[in-house]
Amino acid sequence: MKKNMTRRNFIKASGAIVSSASLGSLLWPVKSFGLGGKPKPRVVIVGGGFGGVTCARYIKKFDTNIDVTLIERDTQFVTCPFSNLVLGGLRDMNSITYNYDAVKNKDGVNVIHDEVTDIDMEKRQIKTKGGQTFDYDRAVFSPGIDFLWDKVEGYSEADVETIPHAWKAGKQTTLLKSQLEAMEDGGTFVMVAPPNPFRCPPGPYERASMIAHYLKTNKPKSKVIILDAKENFSKQPLFTKGWEALYPGMIEWVAGTKGGIVTRADAKNMELHNEAGDTIKGAVINYIPHQAAGTIARKLGLADATGWCPVNQKTFESTLHKNIHVIGDSSVSDPLPKSGYAASSEGKMCAAAVVAAINGIEMPNPSYSNTCYSLVGPDYGISIAAVYRFDGAKIISVDGAGGVSPADADESFRRAEALYASGWYTSITQELFG
Ligand SMILES: Cc1cc2nc3c(=O)[nH]c(=O)nc-3n(C[C@H](O)[C@H](O)[C@H](O)COP(=O)(O)OP(=O)(O)OC[C@H]3O[C@@H](n4cnc5c(N)ncnc54)[C@H](O)[C@@H]3O)c2cc1C
């Protein structure tokens, strides 16, 4: 009887799920399921980043009776969000580095530091490099992105020590920063921006802004060139306006058809070659490679020919393999962008879907949100926000919800958005690791 009541409550929640707070209060009764001597249902989550940590913690919040194991390769997580600020000299690495103590101690998630290498889908077992095997009833993969090294002649994984990508925060961020610090005043910083789809659509342009800020302050004769495979980019009018206001003449953006498509890289001579036959030399080069779903997801057959993982956009269950969900950057979840905010939003909804499936409850139709702040300067923030809903078949943007910062905003508005960016970062990292 209690179980039926709870089911009804769950189904009544359909369509009402927007914020994590409301989600939590709607699902709390599910906590009483599965008790009474039965073995605990087991969920194994692969990848302790924005999607994986959120999903692990929310499954435990919704249903304490589920045994949740999070397998993450590294003992510390360095956030890509705000790593551009480290390059700009506004933050240090410590301030964007987190450990998993709270994930273990506050919500009772079993955190294992090991690398997932294999899966047995028949037996429902996940295996690691360290020789461990984990049984699961449901598995969730959130392994982020990895790079495709065969897209440009002359650039391979070995070259990242000379030409860093810094598109996974950590040692690569520190390397790129030290190269900028060693660069002479008057040098050219060249960034190669990736083709779609890729992690964090506004990220390359925020990075160019932050590096321009660093150079303007420390090496004002220097230049920033962005060679872009694309014809346009996220928040382009806002970035362009900000660049004109803060760094006049310093940043040059080159579209794909105007010479932005790089065909060959030469790390030894610090040169790039484009489709037009030009040679572009950089004192520092930041090559952001073509991207695909995390290697492990592709290796285990969770990705299709596109290199990304197709999912049921209501539950994030893989359309290729049952009982396995894929969230975050690896998943095909457009129109949601590949962002930390979206990965976290998907983590919450996937947690609800997993709890519903384990308890035999119908999952209500989900809603999602995303806001991406970018800093053009220390006191100059811009943003894009959107709300999404599942329309019965796929995720769609909700018309009239969200939007971009106004083009004609004054200084105080831009300053306020820079503050909101900090507030956003504090609250999402607190939710993940606090
Ligand atoms: C420069 C930059 C700036 C950004 N700024 C923002 C921003 O301001 N706002 C925003 O919302 N987003 C931002 N992003 C995007 C954001 O970082 C990603 O969208 C987000 O991290 C995706 O979350 P995820 O869970 O898919 O992957 P991740 O957060 O990358 O987590 C994946 C985890 O899986 C682990 N892993 C992978 N394979 C295995 C394996 N086989 N075994 C065990 N563990 C494994 C990895 O070690 C990693 O910890 C930015 C990105 C970049 C590059």
PDBQT file of the ligand as one rigid body, heavy atoms in Angstrom, charges set to zero:
ROOT
HETATM    1  C1  LIG A 501      38.261  25.597 -20.894  1.00  0.00    +0.000 C 
HETATM    2  C2  LIG A 501      36.898  25.096 -20.531  1.00  0.00    +0.000 A 
HETATM    3  C3  LIG A 501      36.014  25.907 -19.856  1.00  0.00    +0.000 A 
HETATM    4  C4  LIG A 501      34.748  25.440 -19.504  1.00  0.00    +0.000 A 
HETATM    5  N1  LIG A 501      33.891  26.289 -18.856  1.00  0.00    +0.000 NA
HETATM    6  C5  LIG A 501      32.652  25.868 -18.557  1.00  0.00    +0.000 A 
HETATM    7  C6  LIG A 501      31.755  26.742 -17.891  1.00  0.00    +0.000 A 
HETATM    8  O1  LIG A 501      32.079  27.900 -17.569  1.00  0.00    +0.000 OA
HETATM    9  N2  LIG A 501      30.513  26.275 -17.593  1.00  0.00    +0.000 N 
HETATM   10  C7  LIG A 501      30.124  25.012 -17.909  1.00  0.00    +0.000 A 
HETATM   11  O2  LIG A 501      28.984  24.637 -17.611  1.00  0.00    +0.000 OA
HETATM   12  N3  LIG A 501      30.956  24.147 -18.553  1.00  0.00    +0.000 NA
HETATM   13  C8  LIG A 501      32.205  24.553 -18.883  1.00  0.00    +0.000 A 
HETATM   14  N4  LIG A 501      33.069  23.686 -19.513  1.00  0.00    +0.000 N 
HETATM   15  C9  LIG A 501      32.585  22.336 -19.940  1.00  0.00    +0.000 C 
HETATM   16  C10 LIG A 501      32.660  21.290 -18.828  1.00  0.00    +0.000 C 
HETATM   17  O3  LIG A 501      33.957  21.194 -18.314  1.00  0.00    +0.000 OA
HETATM   18  C11 LIG A 501      32.248  19.918 -19.381  1.00  0.00    +0.000 C 
HETATM   19  O4  LIG A 501      31.098  20.052 -20.185  1.00  0.00    +0.000 OA
HETATM   20  C12 LIG A 501      31.949  18.956 -18.217  1.00  0.00    +0.000 C 
HETATM   21  O5  LIG A 501      33.154  18.712 -17.530  1.00  0.00    +0.000 OA
HETATM   22  C13 LIG A 501      31.343  17.656 -18.746  1.00  0.00    +0.000 C 
HETATM   23  O6  LIG A 501      31.081  16.797 -17.658  1.00  0.00    +0.000 OA
HETATM   24  P1  LIG A 501      31.262  15.211 -17.858  1.00  0.00    +0.000 P 
HETATM   25  O7  LIG A 501      30.788  14.582 -16.612  1.00  0.00    +0.000 OA
HETATM   26  O8  LIG A 501      30.709  14.805 -19.157  1.00  0.00    +0.000 OA
HETATM   27  O9  LIG A 501      32.863  15.029 -17.997  1.00  0.00    +0.000 OA
HETATM   28  P2  LIG A 501      34.010  15.420 -16.965  1.00  0.00    +0.000 P 
HETATM   29  O10 LIG A 501      33.559  16.484 -16.051  1.00  0.00    +0.000 OA
HETATM   30  O11 LIG A 501      35.227  15.662 -17.793  1.00  0.00    +0.000 OA
HETATM   31  O12 LIG A 501      34.230  14.095 -16.119  1.00  0.00    +0.000 OA
HETATM   32  C14 LIG A 501      34.702  12.922 -16.738  1.00  0.00    +0.000 C 
HETATM   33  C15 LIG A 501      35.487  12.122 -15.709  1.00  0.00    +0.000 C 
HETATM   34  O13 LIG A 501      35.566  10.761 -16.152  1.00  0.00    +0.000 OA
HETATM   35  C16 LIG A 501      36.835  10.245 -15.791  1.00  0.00    +0.000 C 
HETATM   36  N5  LIG A 501      37.106   9.093 -16.653  1.00  0.00    +0.000 N 
HETATM   37  C17 LIG A 501      37.159   9.052 -17.999  1.00  0.00    +0.000 A 
HETATM   38  N6  LIG A 501      37.399   7.787 -18.416  1.00  0.00    +0.000 NA
HETATM   39  C18 LIG A 501      37.477   7.018 -17.305  1.00  0.00    +0.000 A 
HETATM   40  C19 LIG A 501      37.713   5.633 -17.100  1.00  0.00    +0.000 A 
HETATM   41  N7  LIG A 501      37.918   4.781 -18.106  1.00  0.00    +0.000 N 
HETATM   42  N8  LIG A 501      37.737   5.168 -15.825  1.00  0.00    +0.000 NA
HETATM   43  C20 LIG A 501      37.552   6.007 -14.763  1.00  0.00    +0.000 A 
HETATM   44  N9  LIG A 501      37.334   7.345 -14.917  1.00  0.00    +0.000 NA
HETATM   45  C21 LIG A 501      37.291   7.837 -16.169  1.00  0.00    +0.000 A 
HETATM   46  C22 LIG A 501      37.781  11.427 -16.007  1.00  0.00    +0.000 C 
HETATM   47  O14 LIG A 501      38.977  11.259 -15.275  1.00  0.00    +0.000 OA
HETATM   48  C23 LIG A 501      36.922  12.612 -15.541  1.00  0.00    +0.000 C 
HETATM   49  O15 LIG A 501      37.158  12.922 -14.175  1.00  0.00    +0.000 OA
HETATM   50  C24 LIG A 501      34.353  24.123 -19.851  1.00  0.00    +0.000 A 
HETATM   51  C25 LIG A 501      35.257  23.302 -20.538  1.00  0.00    +0.000 A 
HETATM   52  C26 LIG A 501      36.508  23.768 -20.890  1.00  0.00    +0.000 A 
HETATM   53  C27 LIG A 501      37.466  22.863 -21.608  1.00  0.00    +0.000 C 
ENDROOT
TORSDOF 0
